[in-house]
C-alpha cells in the first residue's frame, strides 16, 4: 500500500520555528498562539515538512477551530480533509457536543457548518466572544443529552460518596465494638484467672 503524501499530527515545540512565519503571514498574534501551542495540529508533506496548521481549542463541551494557516494554499484542499478527520477524532475522544469556527473556506460549509443564529450564539463560551459575530457552528451531539448525563453522573457520584461515608461509619462502629469486646473479654479472662488462683490457693486472701 502506498503511504499517503501528507499526514496530520499534534504540534510540538520543534514546530515553532515553522509555525511562527505561518502565523505572521496571516497576521495572527504570534505571542498568543505560541502560548497555546498544545491546541495545534500540523500537516506534513511526504518529506516531513510542515505545510499547514490549525488550532483546536476546547472549553467543556465546545471546541473552536481557529488560526488555519498554510505555507502554500495550493495544499489546503489536500490538508483540510486530513485536519477534518483528525478533529472529528479529537471531538469524539473529548466528548465535544458542538464545534465553532470563523474560518470561511467552503470546505467547512461542506462539512455541515452553518452560520450561528442569535439563539445559538448564546451557547458559545464567553471567552471566545469577539467583535466579529460571523461564527459558523456544527452540532455533533445533543447538548441537552450531555447535560442530562452529567446530572445523572453527579447524582451517582453523590450516592457513591454517601455509600462510602456510610461504610466508613459502619467500619468505625465495628472497630469500637470490637475494641469494647476485647476489653470486656480481657477483664473476664483476668477475673477468671484471679478466681482460679484463689481457688487453688495460689493467691493470698485479702486481710
N, CA and C atoms as an extended XYZ file, in Angstrom:
621
Properties=species:S:1:pos:R:3:atomname:S:1:resname:S:1:resid:I:1 pbc="F F F"
N         0.851       -1.204        0.000 N   UNK     1
C         0.000        0.000        0.000 CA  UNK     1
C         0.885        1.252        0.000 C   UNK     1
N         0.619        2.183       -0.894 N   UNK     2
C         1.409        3.403       -0.984 CA  UNK     2
C         1.068        4.326        0.176 C   UNK     2
N         2.057        4.795        0.939 N   UNK     3
C         1.773        5.677        2.067 CA  UNK     3
C         1.226        7.008        1.579 C   UNK     3
N         0.400        7.688        2.371 N   UNK     4
C        -0.162        8.975        1.948 CA  UNK     4
C         0.937       10.020        1.816 C   UNK     4
N         0.717       10.993        0.938 N   UNK     5
C         1.703       12.054        0.733 CA  UNK     5
C         1.735       13.038        1.887 C   UNK     5
N         0.607       13.167        2.573 N   UNK     6
C         0.522       14.097        3.693 CA  UNK     6
C        -0.062       13.384        4.912 C   UNK     6
N         0.328       13.849        6.073 N   UNK     7
C        -0.235       13.305        7.311 CA  UNK     7
C        -0.379       14.430        8.318 C   UNK     7
N        -1.241       14.196        9.320 N   UNK     8
C        -1.514       15.206       10.349 CA  UNK     8
C        -1.097       14.646       11.703 C   UNK     8
N        -0.496       15.485       12.512 N   UNK     9
C        -0.093       15.102       13.863 CA  UNK     9
C        -0.199       16.320       14.775 C   UNK     9
N        -0.010       16.079       16.065 N   UNK    10
C        -0.045       17.173       17.041 CA  UNK    10
C         1.237       17.994       16.930 C   UNK    10
N         1.113       19.294       17.113 N   UNK    11
C         2.283       20.175       17.060 CA  UNK    11
C         3.154       19.978       18.296 C   UNK    11
N         4.461       20.161       18.117 N   UNK    12
C         5.415       20.081       19.222 CA  UNK    12
C         6.252       21.360       19.252 C   UNK    12
N         7.062       21.491       20.288 N   UNK    13
C         7.925       22.669       20.407 CA  UNK    13
C         8.874       22.794       19.212 C   UNK    13
N         9.256       21.653       18.626 N   UNK    14
C        10.162       21.681       17.482 CA  UNK    14
C         9.528       22.351       16.257 C   UNK    14
N         8.190       22.471       16.260 N   UNK    15
C         7.497       23.054       15.105 CA  UNK    15
C         7.412       24.579       15.162 C   UNK    15
N         7.754       25.170       16.306 N   UNK    16
C         7.558       26.616       16.459 CA  UNK    16
C         8.298       27.427       15.396 C   UNK    16
N         9.495       26.980       15.039 N   UNK    17
C        10.264       27.717       14.038 CA  UNK    17
C         9.554       27.804       12.705 C   UNK    17
N         8.719       26.802       12.404 N   UNK    18
C         7.954       26.797       11.153 CA  UNK    18
C         6.603       27.484       11.321 C   UNK    18
N         5.989       27.303       12.491 N   UNK    19
C         4.645       27.838       12.699 CA  UNK    19
C         4.620       29.359       12.819 C   UNK    19
N         5.626       29.929       13.442 N   UNK    20
C         5.631       31.386       13.631 CA  UNK    20
C         5.536       32.152       12.312 C   UNK    20
N         6.321       31.790       11.280 N   UNK    21
C         6.174       32.508        9.999 CA  UNK    21
C         4.785       32.321        9.382 C   UNK    21
N         4.197       31.138        9.587 N   UNK    22
C         2.844       30.910        9.057 CA  UNK    22
C         1.856       31.840        9.749 C   UNK    22
N         1.936       31.933       11.063 N   UNK    23
C         1.026       32.807       11.805 CA  UNK    23
C         1.254       34.272       11.447 C   UNK    23
N         2.513       34.642       11.302 N   UNK    24
C         2.820       36.026       10.926 CA  UNK    24
C         2.244       36.367        9.553 C   UNK    24
N         2.304       35.417        8.631 N   UNK    25
C         1.781       35.668        7.289 CA  UNK    25
C         0.274       35.897        7.298 C   UNK    25
N        -0.401       35.337        8.329 N   UNK    26
C        -1.849       35.510        8.453 CA  UNK    26
C        -2.200       36.663        9.398 C   UNK    26
N        -1.163       37.339        9.908 N   UNK    27
C        -1.339       38.465       10.832 CA  UNK    27
C        -2.037       38.045       12.126 C   UNK    27
N        -1.743       36.825       12.572 N   UNK    28
C        -2.228       36.368       13.866 CA  UNK    28
C        -1.274       36.867       14.952 C   UNK    28
N        -1.736       36.843       16.185 N   UNK    29
C        -0.887       37.207       17.319 CA  UNK    29
C         0.037       36.028       17.625 C   UNK    29
N         1.276       36.133       17.187 N   UNK    30
C         2.223       35.023       17.343 CA  UNK    30
C         2.463       34.713       18.812 C   UNK    30
N         2.635       35.730       19.626 N   UNK    31
C         2.899       35.512       21.047 CA  UNK    31
C         1.751       34.754       21.716 C   UNK    31
N         0.528       35.125       21.386 N   UNK    32
C        -0.638       34.473       21.993 CA  UNK    32
C        -0.739       33.020       21.548 C   UNK    32
N        -0.528       32.760       20.251 N   UNK    33
C        -0.649       31.398       19.747 CA  UNK    33
C         0.495       30.514       20.224 C   UNK    33
N         1.677       31.101       20.386 N   UNK    34
C         2.815       30.318       20.877 CA  UNK    34
C         2.509       29.748       22.261 C   UNK    34
N         1.832       30.513       23.095 N   UNK    35
C         1.477       30.048       24.438 CA  UNK    35
C         0.426       28.940       24.395 C   UNK    35
N        -0.283       28.841       23.270 N   UNK    36
C        -1.341       27.832       23.142 CA  UNK    36
C        -0.941       26.764       22.119 C   UNK    36
N         0.339       26.460       22.061 N   UNK    37
C         0.845       25.519       21.068 CA  UNK    37
C         0.152       24.158       21.140 C   UNK    37
N        -0.207       23.744       22.349 N   UNK    38
C        -0.810       22.424       22.514 CA  UNK    38
C        -2.174       22.304       21.827 C   UNK    38
N        -2.755       23.427       21.420 N   UNK    39
C        -4.042       23.384       20.710 CA  UNK    39
C        -3.870       23.004       19.241 C   UNK    39
N        -2.659       23.043       18.727 N   UNK    40
C        -2.465       22.973       17.281 CA  UNK    40
C        -2.139       21.576       16.759 C   UNK    40
N        -2.661       21.340       15.547 N   UNK    41
C        -2.316       20.178       14.735 CA  UNK    41
C        -1.542       20.699       13.527 C   UNK    41
N        -0.620       19.886       13.019 N   UNK    42
C         0.144       20.291       11.837 CA  UNK    42
C         0.027       19.221       10.758 C   UNK    42
N         0.125       19.675        9.518 N   UNK    43
C         0.123       18.761        8.366 CA  UNK    43
C         1.525       18.725        7.779 C   UNK    43
N         2.023       17.518        7.519 N   UNK    44
C         3.342       17.334        6.921 CA  UNK    44
C         3.197       16.754        5.521 C   UNK    44
N         4.117       17.131        4.632 N   UNK    45
C         4.138       16.515        3.298 CA  UNK    45
C         4.981       15.255        3.333 C   UNK    45
N         5.200       14.658        2.175 N   UNK    46
C         5.926       13.396        2.103 CA  UNK    46
C         7.361       13.515        2.587 C   UNK    46
N         7.908       14.739        2.582 N   UNK    47
C         9.289       14.963        3.027 CA  UNK    47
C         9.368       15.266        4.526 C   UNK    47
N         8.207       15.247        5.197 N   UNK    48
C         8.186       15.554        6.624 CA  UNK    48
C         8.205       17.030        6.928 C   UNK    48
N         7.952       17.862        5.925 N   UNK    49
C         7.938       19.306        6.113 CA  UNK    49
C         6.537       19.763        6.523 C   UNK    49
N         6.462       20.639        7.511 N   UNK    50
C         5.171       21.185        7.949 CA  UNK    50
C         4.682       22.183        6.912 C   UNK    50
N         3.503       21.911        6.349 N   UNK    51
C         2.962       22.779        5.299 CA  UNK    51
C         1.668       23.471        5.710 C   UNK    51
N         1.140       23.089        6.870 N   UNK    52
C        -0.097       23.720        7.321 CA  UNK    52
C        -0.352       23.440        8.788 C   UNK    52
N        -1.207       24.236        9.375 N   UNK    53
C        -1.540       24.056       10.785 CA  UNK    53
C        -2.942       24.568       11.059 C   UNK    53
N        -3.532       24.074       12.122 N   UNK    54
C        -4.866       24.521       12.522 CA  UNK    54
C        -4.999       24.341       14.026 C   UNK    54
N        -5.733       25.258       14.665 N   UNK    55
C        -5.925       25.198       16.108 CA  UNK    55
C        -7.255       24.561       16.470 C   UNK    55
N        -7.279       23.911       17.621 N   UNK    56
C        -8.489       23.237       18.109 CA  UNK    56
C        -8.565       23.494       19.611 C   UNK    56
N        -9.317       24.517       19.964 N   UNK    57
C        -9.401       24.959       21.357 CA  UNK    57
C       -10.669       24.416       21.999 C   UNK    57
N       -10.559       23.785       23.166 N   UNK    58
C       -11.701       23.154       23.817 CA  UNK    58
C       -12.108       23.907       25.075 C   UNK    58
N       -13.401       23.933       25.306 N   UNK    59
C       -13.963       24.543       26.509 CA  UNK    59
C       -15.205       23.740       26.880 C   UNK    59
N       -15.060       22.859       27.877 N   UNK    60
C       -16.127       21.951       28.290 CA  UNK    60
C       -16.616       21.141       27.084 C   UNK    60
N       -17.881       21.303       26.684 N   UNK    61
C       -18.434       20.504       25.579 CA  UNK    61
C       -18.343       21.213       24.230 C   UNK    61
N       -17.583       22.310       24.184 N   UNK    62
C       -17.449       23.083       22.954 CA  UNK    62
C       -15.993       23.062       22.478 C   UNK    62
N       -15.804       23.187       21.171 N   UNK    63
C       -14.457       23.291       20.609 CA  UNK    63
C       -14.461       24.312       19.485 C   UNK    63
N       -13.382       25.066       19.394 N   UNK    64
C       -13.251       26.121       18.389 CA  UNK    64
C       -12.116       25.771       17.428 C   UNK    64
N       -12.414       25.750       16.148 N   UNK    65
C       -11.407       25.535       15.100 CA  UNK    65
C       -10.921       26.912       14.668 C   UNK    65
N        -9.614       27.138       14.746 N   UNK    66
C        -9.138       28.504       14.515 CA  UNK    66
C        -7.722       28.527       13.932 C   UNK    66
N        -7.335       29.709       13.474 N   UNK    67
C        -5.960       30.021       13.043 CA  UNK    67
C        -5.426       29.053       11.989 C   UNK    67
N        -6.250       28.740       10.999 N   UNK    68
C        -5.813       27.874        9.900 CA  UNK    68
C        -4.760       28.610        9.060 C   UNK    68
N        -3.629       27.961        8.818 N   UNK    69
C        -2.527       28.606        8.081 CA  UNK    69
C        -1.816       27.578        7.216 C   UNK    69
N        -1.329       28.049        6.051 N   UNK    70
C        -0.590       27.172        5.131 CA  UNK    70
C         0.607       27.918        4.562 C   UNK    70
N         1.670       27.161        4.318 N   UNK    71
C         2.842       27.761        3.672 CA  UNK    71
C         2.534       28.052        2.206 C   UNK    71
N         1.654       27.244        1.629 N   UNK    72
C         1.225       27.417        0.239 CA  UNK    72
C        -0.213       26.920        0.163 C   UNK    72
N        -1.137       27.812       -0.137 N   UNK    73
C        -2.551       27.431       -0.091 CA  UNK    73
C        -2.947       26.444       -1.189 C   UNK    73
N        -1.998       26.078       -2.048 N   UNK    74
C        -2.298       25.038       -3.037 CA  UNK    74
C        -2.469       23.675       -2.371 C   UNK    74
N        -1.953       23.532       -1.120 N   UNK    75
C        -2.089       22.251       -0.426 CA  UNK    75
C        -3.290       22.257        0.520 C   UNK    75
N        -3.999       23.372        0.605 N   UNK    76
C        -5.119       23.467        1.543 CA  UNK    76
C        -6.187       22.416        1.267 C   UNK    76
N        -6.514       22.190        0.008 N   UNK    77
C        -7.553       21.214       -0.324 CA  UNK    77
C        -7.131       19.791        0.024 C   UNK    77
N        -5.823       19.556        0.093 N   UNK    78
C        -5.325       18.240        0.483 CA  UNK    78
C        -5.355       18.103        2.006 C   UNK    78
N        -4.961       19.159        2.679 N   UNK    79
C        -4.802       19.104        4.137 CA  UNK    79
C        -6.113       19.214        4.901 C   UNK    79
N        -7.058       19.996        4.389 N   UNK    80
C        -8.288       20.233        5.153 CA  UNK    80
C        -9.041       18.936        5.469 C   UNK    80
N        -9.214       18.016        4.520 N   UNK    81
C        -9.897       16.763        4.877 CA  UNK    81
C        -9.132       15.970        5.944 C   UNK    81
N        -7.798       16.037        5.905 N   UNK    82
C        -6.998       15.349        6.919 CA  UNK    82
C        -7.190       16.008        8.278 C   UNK    82
N        -7.191       17.332        8.286 N   UNK    83
C        -7.472       18.048        9.527 CA  UNK    83
C        -8.876       17.710       10.022 C   UNK    83
N        -9.816       17.684        9.086 N   UNK    84
C       -11.201       17.408        9.455 CA  UNK    84
C       -11.350       16.062       10.147 C   UNK    84
N       -10.705       15.026        9.605 N   UNK    85
C       -10.773       13.702       10.210 CA  UNK    85
C       -10.126       13.700       11.585 C   UNK    85
N        -8.997       14.372       11.685 N   UNK    86
C        -8.291       14.445       12.969 CA  UNK    86
C        -9.147       15.136       14.030 C   UNK    86
N        -9.808       16.223       13.642 N   UNK    87
C       -10.622       16.971       14.602 CA  UNK    87
C       -11.865       16.191       15.015 C   UNK    87
N       -12.376       15.362       14.109 N   UNK    88
C       -13.509       14.504       14.469 CA  UNK    88
C       -13.106       13.509       15.552 C   UNK    88
N       -11.908       12.950       15.411 N   UNK    89
C       -11.402       12.003       16.412 CA  UNK    89
C       -11.218       12.702       17.759 C   UNK    89
N       -10.612       13.892       17.726 N   UNK    90
C       -10.422       14.652       18.963 CA  UNK    90
C       -11.763       14.985       19.613 C   UNK    90
N       -12.729       15.356       18.791 N   UNK    91
C       -14.058       15.697       19.316 CA  UNK    91
C       -14.698       14.497       19.999 C   UNK    91
N       -14.582       13.331       19.363 N   UNK    92
C       -15.157       12.115       19.944 CA  UNK    92
C       -14.445       11.742       21.236 C   UNK    92
N       -13.125       11.856       21.243 N   UNK    93
C       -12.346       11.472       22.425 CA  UNK    93
C       -12.616       12.365       23.624 C   UNK    93
N       -12.933       13.636       23.360 N   UNK    94
C       -13.126       14.596       24.451 CA  UNK    94
C       -14.607       14.923       24.707 C   UNK    94
N       -15.505       14.198       24.076 N   UNK    95
C       -16.923       14.408       24.335 CA  UNK    95
C       -17.429       15.772       23.909 C   UNK    95
N       -16.941       16.261       22.763 N   UNK    96
C       -17.367       17.578       22.275 CA  UNK    96
C       -18.753       17.475       21.647 C   UNK    96
N       -19.634       18.386       22.034 N   UNK    97
C       -21.001       18.380       21.508 CA  UNK    97
C       -21.193       19.373       20.364 C   UNK    97
N       -20.421       20.471       20.367 N   UNK    98
C       -20.611       21.494       19.338 CA  UNK    98
C       -19.272       22.104       18.939 C   UNK    98
N       -19.104       22.287       17.627 N   UNK    99
C       -17.913       22.925       17.078 CA  UNK    99
C       -18.242       24.347       16.644 C   UNK    99
N       -17.245       25.224       16.758 N   UNK   100
C       -17.378       26.609       16.327 CA  UNK   100
C       -16.169       26.979       15.479 C   UNK   100
N       -16.361       27.877       14.531 N   UNK   101
C       -15.230       28.393       13.763 CA  UNK   101
C       -15.603       29.707       13.091 C   UNK   101
N       -14.561       30.495       12.808 N   UNK   102
C       -14.727       31.687       11.980 CA  UNK   102
C       -13.929       31.528       10.687 C   UNK   102
N       -13.451       30.299       10.443 N   UNK   103
C       -12.818       30.007        9.160 CA  UNK   103
C       -13.910       30.012        8.088 C   UNK   103
N       -13.636       30.653        6.962 N   UNK   104
C       -14.705       30.819        5.962 CA  UNK   104
C       -14.459       30.079        4.656 C   UNK   104
N       -13.526       29.129        4.655 N   UNK   105
C       -13.300       28.342        3.437 CA  UNK   105
C       -14.534       27.487        3.150 C   UNK   105
N       -14.899       27.280        1.883 N   UNK   106
C       -16.082       26.480        1.532 CA  UNK   106
C       -16.059       25.069        2.141 C   UNK   106
N       -14.874       24.553        2.402 N   UNK   107
C       -14.770       23.196        2.961 CA  UNK   107
C       -15.598       23.056        4.227 C   UNK   107
N       -15.556       24.049        5.089 N   UNK   108
C       -16.258       23.937        6.364 CA  UNK   108
C       -17.766       23.932        6.183 C   UNK   108
N       -18.247       24.664        5.196 N   UNK   109
C       -19.680       24.606        4.881 CA  UNK   109
C       -20.068       23.220        4.376 C   UNK   109
N       -19.201       22.642        3.545 N   UNK   110
C       -19.479       21.292        3.036 CA  UNK   110
C       -19.487       20.258        4.154 C   UNK   110
N       -18.750       20.553        5.216 N   UNK   111
C       -18.710       19.642        6.359 CA  UNK   111
C       -19.917       19.800        7.279 C   UNK   111
N       -20.786       20.736        6.961 N   UNK   112
C       -22.011       20.896        7.739 CA  UNK   112
C       -22.065       22.116        8.624 C   UNK   112
N       -21.008       22.923        8.634 N   UNK   113
C       -21.031       24.141        9.445 CA  UNK   113
C       -22.019       25.137        8.851 C   UNK   113
N       -22.804       25.750        9.735 N   UNK   114
C       -23.804       26.733        9.321 CA  UNK   114
C       -23.649       28.001       10.164 C   UNK   114
N       -24.035       29.162        9.602 N   UNK   115
C       -23.973       30.396       10.394 CA  UNK   115
C       -24.786       30.257       11.680 C   UNK   115
N       -24.214       30.674       12.787 N   UNK   116
C       -24.902       30.582       14.076 CA  UNK   116
C       -25.914       31.708       14.204 C   UNK   116
N       -27.163       31.360       14.506 N   UNK   117
C       -28.179       32.393       14.695 CA  UNK   117
C       -28.045       32.985       16.100 C   UNK   117
N       -28.860       33.981       16.374 N   UNK   118
C       -28.759       34.710       17.641 CA  UNK   118
C       -28.964       33.798       18.839 C   UNK   118
N       -29.889       32.857       18.722 N   UNK   119
C       -30.167       31.953       19.837 CA  UNK   119
C       -29.004       30.998       20.072 C   UNK   119
N       -28.422       30.488       18.983 N   UNK   120
C       -27.299       29.556       19.109 CA  UNK   120
C       -26.061       30.248       19.657 C   UNK   120
N       -25.872       31.524       19.285 N   UNK   121
C       -24.702       32.266       19.761 CA  UNK   121
C       -24.675       32.412       21.284 C   UNK   121
N       -25.843       32.269       21.915 N   UNK   122
C       -25.889       32.367       23.369 CA  UNK   122
C       -25.158       31.195       24.032 C   UNK   122
N       -24.918       30.128       23.256 N   UNK   123
C       -24.277       28.931       23.811 CA  UNK   123
C       -22.756       28.984       23.749 C   UNK   123
N       -22.206       29.925       22.973 N   UNK   124
C       -20.763       29.965       22.787 CA  UNK   124
C       -20.070       30.364       24.097 C   UNK   124
N       -18.965       29.725       24.444 N   UNK   125
C       -18.226       30.121       25.657 CA  UNK   125
C       -17.864       31.603       25.616 C   UNK   125
N       -18.055       32.273       26.719 N   UNK   126
C       -17.832       33.719       26.780 CA  UNK   126
C       -16.412       34.103       26.389 C   UNK   126
N       -15.449       33.239       26.670 N   UNK   127
C       -14.044       33.548       26.378 CA  UNK   127
C       -13.789       33.679       24.880 C   UNK   127
N       -14.689       33.154       24.065 N   UNK   128
C       -14.474       33.179       22.617 CA  UNK   128
C       -15.196       34.330       21.927 C   UNK   128
N       -15.999       35.068       22.664 N   UNK   129
C       -16.743       36.158       22.047 CA  UNK   129
C       -15.786       37.242       21.556 C   UNK   129
N       -15.976       37.661       20.327 N   UNK   130
C       -15.148       38.708       19.728 CA  UNK   130
C       -16.051       39.749       19.084 C   UNK   130
N       -15.427       40.778       18.552 N   UNK   131
C       -16.206       41.796       17.857 CA  UNK   131
C       -16.772       41.259       16.557 C   UNK   131
N       -16.161       40.205       16.052 N   UNK   132
C       -16.635       39.590       14.812 CA  UNK   132
C       -17.702       38.548       15.146 C   UNK   132
N       -18.978       38.801       14.782 N   UNK   133
C       -20.052       37.860       15.131 CA  UNK   133
C       -20.234       36.735       14.107 C   UNK   133
N       -19.368       36.704       13.087 N   UNK   134
C       -19.557       35.750       11.988 CA  UNK   134
C       -19.065       34.363       12.370 C   UNK   134
N       -19.815       33.699       13.229 N   UNK   135
C       -19.459       32.354       13.667 CA  UNK   135
C       -20.217       31.307       12.871 C   UNK   135
N       -19.508       30.253       12.515 N   UNK   136
C       -20.129       29.063       11.963 CA  UNK   136
C       -20.131       28.001       13.054 C   UNK   136
N       -21.136       27.159       13.056 N   UNK   137
C       -21.217       26.150       14.110 CA  UNK   137
C       -21.738       24.832       13.557 C   UNK   137
N       -21.376       23.770       14.233 N   UNK   138
C       -21.818       22.423       13.850 CA  UNK   138
C       -22.088       21.639       15.123 C   UNK   138
N       -23.335       21.199       15.282 N   UNK   139
C       -23.687       20.391       16.445 CA  UNK   139
C       -23.353       18.933       16.148 C   UNK   139
N       -22.517       18.345       16.997 N   UNK   140
C       -22.115       16.951       16.820 CA  UNK   140
C       -23.016       16.004       17.601 C   UNK   140
N       -23.408       16.440       18.794 N   UNK   141
C       -24.249       15.623       19.658 CA  UNK   141
C       -25.216       16.536       20.395 C   UNK   141
N       -26.248       15.933       20.953 N   UNK   142
C       -27.239       16.709       21.689 CA  UNK   142
C       -26.624       17.249       22.968 C   UNK   142
N       -26.575       18.575       23.075 N   UNK   143
C       -26.035       19.188       24.288 CA  UNK   143
C       -26.938       18.908       25.488 C   UNK   143
N       -28.255       18.806       25.246 N   UNK   144
C       -29.181       18.501       26.329 CA  UNK   144
C       -28.920       17.107       26.884 C   UNK   144
N       -28.549       16.170       25.981 N   UNK   145
C       -28.251       14.815       26.434 CA  UNK   145
C       -27.025       14.808       27.340 C   UNK   145
N       -26.033       15.639       26.990 N   UNK   146
C       -24.835       15.735       27.826 CA  UNK   146
C       -25.194       16.291       29.198 C   UNK   146
N       -26.069       17.313       29.219 N   UNK   147
C       -26.471       17.913       30.492 CA  UNK   147
C       -27.166       16.875       31.356 C   UNK   147
N       -28.071       16.095       30.726 N   UNK   148
C       -28.779       15.053       31.455 CA  UNK   148
C       -27.811       13.996       31.974 C   UNK   148
N       -26.852       13.618       31.119 N   UNK   149
C       -25.870       12.609       31.512 CA  UNK   149
C       -25.015       13.110       32.672 C   UNK   149
N       -24.612       14.386       32.613 N   UNK   150
C       -23.788       14.949       33.678 CA  UNK   150
C       -24.567       14.999       34.989 C   UNK   150
N       -25.883       15.307       34.914 N   UNK   151
C       -26.705       15.325       36.110 CA  UNK   151
C       -26.800       13.921       36.708 C   UNK   151
N       -27.016       12.924       35.828 N   UNK   152
C       -27.095       11.545       36.297 CA  UNK   152
C       -25.774       11.102       36.910 C   UNK   152
N       -24.681       11.503       36.272 N   UNK   153
C       -23.363       11.148       36.795 CA  UNK   153
C       -23.124       11.820       38.142 C   UNK   153
N       -23.552       13.090       38.241 N   UNK   154
C       -23.407       13.804       39.502 CA  UNK   154
C       -24.202       13.137       40.622 C   UNK   154
N       -25.442       12.727       40.295 N   UNK   155
C       -26.277       12.048       41.288 CA  UNK   155
C       -25.649       10.719       41.700 C   UNK   155
N       -25.082       10.013       40.710 N   UNK   156
C       -24.433        8.736       41.001 CA  UNK   156
C       -23.219        8.937       41.912 C   UNK   156
N       -22.426        9.988       41.619 N   UNK   157
C       -21.246       10.252       42.437 CA  UNK   157
C       -21.639       10.619       43.863 C   UNK   157
N       -22.720       11.400       44.006 N   UNK   158
C       -23.193       11.751       45.333 CA  UNK   158
C       -23.652       10.515       46.098 C   UNK   158
N       -24.354        9.623       45.388 N   UNK   159
C       -24.816        8.385       46.025 CA  UNK   159
C       -23.630        7.520       46.449 C   UNK   159
N       -22.587        7.484       45.583 N   UNK   160
C       -21.395        6.700       45.914 CA  UNK   160
C       -20.677        7.295       47.122 C   UNK   160
N       -20.598        8.635       47.196 N   UNK   161
C       -19.968        9.287       48.341 CA  UNK   161
C       -20.735        8.973       49.619 C   UNK   161
N       -22.087        9.010       49.528 N   UNK   162
C       -22.910        8.716       50.693 CA  UNK   162
C       -22.724        7.265       51.136 C   UNK   162
N       -22.652        6.373       50.138 N   UNK   163
C       -22.462        4.947       50.455 CA  UNK   163
C       -21.100        4.721       51.109 C   UNK   163
N       -20.070        5.400       50.564 N   UNK   164
C       -18.728        5.260       51.131 CA  UNK   164
C       -18.681        5.806       52.559 C   UNK   164
N       -19.367        6.949       52.786 N   UNK   165
C       -19.402        7.534       54.127 CA  UNK   165
C       -20.116        6.601       55.104 C   UNK   165
N       -21.190        5.973       54.629 N   UNK   166
C       -21.929        5.037       55.472 CA  UNK   166
C       -21.066        3.828       55.827 C   UNK   166
N       -20.312        3.341       54.841 N   UNK   167
C       -19.432        2.195       55.091 CA  UNK   167
C       -18.326        2.558       56.075 C   UNK   167
N       -17.790        3.793       55.940 N   UNK   168
C       -16.766        4.229       56.890 CA  UNK   168
C       -17.323        4.322       58.304 C   UNK   168
N       -18.556        4.816       58.439 N   UNK   169
C       -19.197        4.915       59.739 CA  UNK   169
C       -19.439        3.528       60.325 C   UNK   169
N       -19.902        2.603       59.469 N   UNK   170
C       -20.114        1.239       59.935 CA  UNK   170
C       -18.807        0.608       60.389 C   UNK   170
N       -17.736        0.865       59.618 N   UNK   171
C       -16.430        0.315       59.982 CA  UNK   171
C       -15.959        0.903       61.316 C   UNK   171
N       -16.221        2.219       61.516 N   UNK   172
C       -15.840        2.851       62.779 CA  UNK   172
C       -16.585        2.236       63.957 C   UNK   172
N       -17.894        1.996       63.787 N   UNK   173
C       -18.688        1.403       64.862 CA  UNK   173
C       -18.245       -0.026       65.155 C   UNK   173
N       -17.925       -0.771       64.072 N   UNK   174
C       -17.448       -2.147       64.259 CA  UNK   174
C       -16.133       -2.157       65.021 C   UNK   174
N       -15.258       -1.190       64.694 N   UNK   175
C       -13.971       -1.096       65.375 CA  UNK   175
C       -14.170       -0.787       66.858 C   UNK   175
N       -15.099        0.137       67.157 N   UNK   176
C       -15.390        0.467       68.558 CA  UNK   176
C       -15.954       -0.750       69.285 C   UNK   176
N       -16.888       -1.454       68.622 N   UNK   177
C       -17.488       -2.641       69.228 CA  UNK   177
C       -16.432       -3.707       69.486 C   UNK   177
N       -15.552       -3.896       68.486 N   UNK   178
C       -14.508       -4.913       68.637 CA  UNK   178
C       -13.568       -4.548       69.777 C   UNK   178
N       -13.244       -3.248       69.892 N   UNK   179
C       -12.361       -2.795       70.980 CA  UNK   179
C       -13.017       -3.034       72.341 C   UNK   179
N       -14.286       -2.672       72.435 N   UNK   180
C       -15.017       -2.876       73.686 CA  UNK   180
C       -15.106       -4.360       74.031 C   UNK   180
N       -15.387       -5.175       73.004 N   UNK   181
C       -15.485       -6.615       73.228 CA  UNK   181
C       -14.163       -7.183       73.708 C   UNK   181
N       -13.061       -6.666       73.103 N   UNK   182
C       -11.743       -7.147       73.508 CA  UNK   182
C       -11.438       -6.763       74.948 C   UNK   182
N       -11.817       -5.537       75.352 N   UNK   183
C       -11.595       -5.089       76.726 CA  UNK   183
C       -12.401       -5.938       77.699 C   UNK   183
N       -13.681       -6.145       77.366 N   UNK   184
C       -14.544       -6.966       78.225 CA  UNK   184
C       -14.002       -8.381       78.337 C   UNK   184
N       -13.573       -8.925       77.184 N   UNK   185
C       -13.029      -10.284       77.193 CA  UNK   185
C       -11.777      -10.341       78.068 C   UNK   185
N       -10.944       -9.305       77.955 N   UNK   186
C        -9.738       -9.268       78.780 CA  UNK   186
C       -10.068       -9.229       80.256 C   UNK   186
N       -11.071       -8.399       80.628 N   UNK   187
C       -11.484       -8.312       82.036 CA  UNK   187
C       -11.997       -9.654       82.531 C   UNK   187
N       -12.793      -10.308       81.673 N   UNK   188
C       -13.337      -11.623       82.041 CA  UNK   188
C       -12.205      -12.629       82.240 C   UNK   188
N       -11.253      -12.627       81.317 N   UNK   189
C       -10.133      -13.571       81.420 CA  UNK   189
C        -9.331      -13.318       82.689 C   UNK   189
N        -9.041      -12.036       82.965 N   UNK   190
C        -8.294      -11.703       84.180 CA  UNK   190
C        -9.076      -12.119       85.426 C   UNK   190
N       -10.379      -11.855       85.407 N   UNK   191
C       -11.218      -12.251       86.542 CA  UNK   191
C       -11.211      -13.751       86.748 C   UNK   191
N       -11.294      -14.480       85.620 N   UNK   192
C       -11.286      -15.944       85.717 CA  UNK   192
C        -9.964      -16.454       86.271 C   UNK   192
N        -8.863      -15.848       85.855 N   UNK   193
C        -7.549      -16.252       86.353 CA  UNK   193
C        -7.424      -15.976       87.855 C   UNK   193
N        -7.880      -14.803       88.278 N   UNK   194
C        -7.844      -14.465       89.709 CA  UNK   194
C        -8.667      -15.457       90.505 C   UNK   194
N        -9.849      -15.785       89.999 N   UNK   195
C       -10.733      -16.747       90.688 CA  UNK   195
C       -10.061      -18.106       90.808 C   UNK   195
N        -9.469      -18.577       89.708 N   UNK   196
C        -8.821      -19.904       89.739 CA  UNK   196
C        -7.613      -19.894       90.672 C   UNK   196
N        -6.870      -18.815       90.662 N   UNK   197
C        -5.698      -18.753       91.532 CA  UNK   197
C        -6.121      -18.740       92.996 C   UNK   197
N        -7.165      -18.044       93.326 N   UNK   198
C        -7.654      -18.054       94.705 CA  UNK   198
C        -8.184      -19.430       95.090 C   UNK   198
N        -8.891      -20.025       94.179 N   UNK   199
C        -9.484      -21.337       94.459 CA  UNK   199
C        -8.403      -22.368       94.723 C   UNK   199
N        -7.315      -22.257       94.011 N   UNK   200
C        -6.232      -23.230       94.138 CA  UNK   200
C        -5.176      -22.780       95.147 C   UNK   200
N        -5.464      -21.726       95.900 N   UNK   201
C        -4.540      -21.261       96.918 CA  UNK   201
C        -3.296      -20.616       96.375 C   UNK   201
N        -3.323      -20.213       95.162 N   UNK   202
C        -2.148      -19.577       94.573 CA  UNK   202
C        -2.120      -18.081       94.782 C   UNK   202
N        -3.177      -17.571       95.339 N   UNK   203
C        -3.257      -16.117       95.582 CA  UNK   203
C        -3.641      -15.907       97.030 C   UNK   203
N        -2.859      -15.156       97.767 N   UNK   204
C        -3.109      -14.914       99.174 CA  UNK   204
C        -4.418      -14.146       99.337 C   UNK   204
N        -5.247      -14.560      100.299 N   UNK   205
C        -6.506      -13.830      100.513 CA  UNK   205
C        -6.236      -12.451      101.097 C   UNK   205
N        -7.150      -11.551      100.837 N   UNK   206
C        -7.021      -10.204      101.348 CA  UNK   206
C        -7.225      -10.203      102.875 C   UNK   206
N        -6.478       -9.330      103.588 N   UNK   207
C        -6.626       -9.172      105.051 CA  UNK   207
C        -7.372       -7.889      105.359 C   UNK   207
